[in-house]
Amino acid sequence: MKFRLLLLSFVLMLSSCSTIEAMFGDEPAQANRDDVSIENSELKSEISALRQELKQLDQQIEAEKNGEVARQEAEAQSSMAASQGIANDRLWVTVSFRSGYMELTRQSRSALKRLAEKFLSKQRVQTIDVRGYTDDEPIGGYAHNRHTPRHPYSSNLELSQARADNVAAALIKAGIPEATVHSEGFGATNFAADNSTAAGRAKNRRAEIHLVKR
């Protein structure tokens, strides 16, 4: 901006010099008149060049302003897209299990196959986390209601891991790359419902399939 003001001042100064001939009176010598005419012509050329340079400077400043505005708009749009984009961790599907079981039913396998096809149907920026859980019933049942476990595991943590592993294996078998799928068991934690009812415990015996943004 300072450079622009200096140019304007210089142009105005030169413009005032364009009337230099009048300062020498009405009867200058012919040689002086010729010299002044030549000098004035040169000054006019310089003024024209400076005005053109000033015009280009104005255009450059305007372009820089427009570029800064465009950059700020792009950053705002990018920030908005990020805030409205894919969640970092989203629960996609929940697979339920019968009490004491880790195996998938035929219906669950069919559903997981369709899920894998959907996942593979488009380019993804997510991986899959399978998280296994159990209800709070101890292995072998409660003290007043004992039963023989239908699995070889001695803890709910191991049982939840087996559930997660079985779901992950079904997804991999259906075509999802093994490196894209991670499974982990969390045991009797993160309950989805109250364990004091049979319906609540049924909701807690599950494996959750999460889409996790890379």
N, C-alpha and C positions, 0 to 999 in steps of 0.2 A: 504493500500500500504506500510506503514512503517513497519507493522508487517511482510509483505512478505519479505522485504529487510533484516530485522533482522534474519528471518529464513534462508535465503540464506547465510548470513554471518556466521551464526552458523554452517550450514551444511558444508561450506568450511573449517571452522576452525577445525571441527571434522574430516573432510577428511584428513587434513594435519597431524592430530594426528595418523592416521592409519599407518604411517611409523615410529612410535616412537621407534621401535626395533632397527633401524639403528643408532639411536643417542647414543646407549650404546656401540658401537664398535663391533668388530668381535668376541669377546670371552667373552660374558657375562656368568655368572654362570647359571647352568641348571635351578635352581629355579627361577632366574630372567627371563630367557627365557620363562618359563612356565607362570609366572605371566603376562609378557608382552603379550604372546599369548592369554591368557584369557581376558586381558584388551582390546586388539585389537578386539577380537571377540565380546565383549560387545559393543565396540564403533561402530563396523560395524552394529550391530543390531540396535543401537540407530540412526545411520545415515540413515539406511533403513527406520526406523519408521518415522523419520523426513522428509525424502523425500516423503514418502507416505502422510504424513500430509500436506506437501507443495503442492503436487499434488491435494489433496482434496480442499485445499484453492484456488488454481487456478481455479478448476472447480466451486467452489462456487462463486468466483468473476465473472467468465464468465456467470454463470447462472443469477446472479444479473444484469449484464449488459444486457443480453438478455431480462430479465423481464422488465427492465426499458424501453428498446426499444419497447417491445410489448405494454407496458402501454401507451407510447407516441403515438404509432400508433393507439391504440384503441381510445384514446382521440381525435386524429385528425379525425378519421372516424366518431366518434360520433358528433363532431362539424360540419363536412360536412353534415351528415345526417340531423342535426337540421336545417342547413341553406337551405337545399334542400327539407325539409319536408313540412308538411301541414302548410299553412298560418294561422296566428292567427285569421284573419277575412277575409273571402272571400265571395264576392257576388256570389250567386248561380243562382237564378232565380228572374225575375221581373214580377209582376202581374199588368196589367193595369186596369184602371177604367174609366168608362164614366163620363162625367162632372156631378157633383152633386150626384153621386152614391157611395154607400159604399158596395152594394151587389155584390157577385160574379156571373158571368155568368155560365151557365151549362158547357161550354167549359173550363172555368177556374177551376171549381171543378174537372172535369175529369183529367185535367193536374196535379192538386195538388195531386190527389189520386195516379197517376203514380209516381209523385215525392216522395211521402211518401214511396211507395213500394221500390223505388230505395234506399232511405235513410236507410230503414230497412233491405236491402238485405245483408249488411255486418256490421261487428263490427265498431263502430264509436268512435272517440275521440273528437267529436264536439257536440255542442248544436246548436239550431236554433234560430236566432234572426229575427223577422219579423218587418220591419221598414216602417211605413206608411207616405206618403207625399201627398201634394196637389199642384195644381198650385197656382198662386198668385191672382186668381179671388176671390173677397170678397164673403162671404155667401150672397146669394140673387142677385148676379150679380153686374156689374159695374153701375155707376150712369146713363149712357146713355143706358144701356141694362139690365134692371131689370128682374128677373124671380123668380118664387117661388121655394124654395129649395125642393129637393126630399128626404130630411132627416130631423131629428128633431134637428140637432145640430146648435149651434149659432156661432161656430168658426171653422176655418180650422184645428186647433189643435185637436178639438174633432172629426172632420170628419176623419182626418188621423189616429187617434187612432182606430176608428171603422173599417176602412179598414184593419189595421194591425190585429185587433182582429178577423175579419172574416176569414182572411187567416190562422191565427194560429188555429182557431177552425176547419177549414177544414183539416188541417194537423193532428191534434189530432184525429179527427173523423176517419181519414184514418189509424190510428194505432200508430202514434208516441206518446210516453209517454208525458203526459202533462208537467212533470217536465223538459223535454228536450226543450220545446218551450217557448220563451219569445216574447212578442209583445209590441211595443211602437210607438206612433204617434209623428211626428216632425213638423206637420203643413206645412206651405208654406215656406219650407227651403230646402237647399241642392238640388237645381234644376238640373235636368239632361239635360235640354235644355232651349232655350230662350222662355220666356212667351209671347213675342210679336206676336207669330204666333200660330194658332190653333194646328198645328202639334207639336210645342214645348210644349204647355200646355198639350197636350195629353200624352206626355212622362213624364211630371212631376206628373200626377195623377197616382200614383203607390204605390205598396207595395213591398219592396225588401226583399228577403229571403237570409239571410247571414248564412254561416257555421262558427261558432266561436269555436276555439280550447279551450278545457277546461283547 
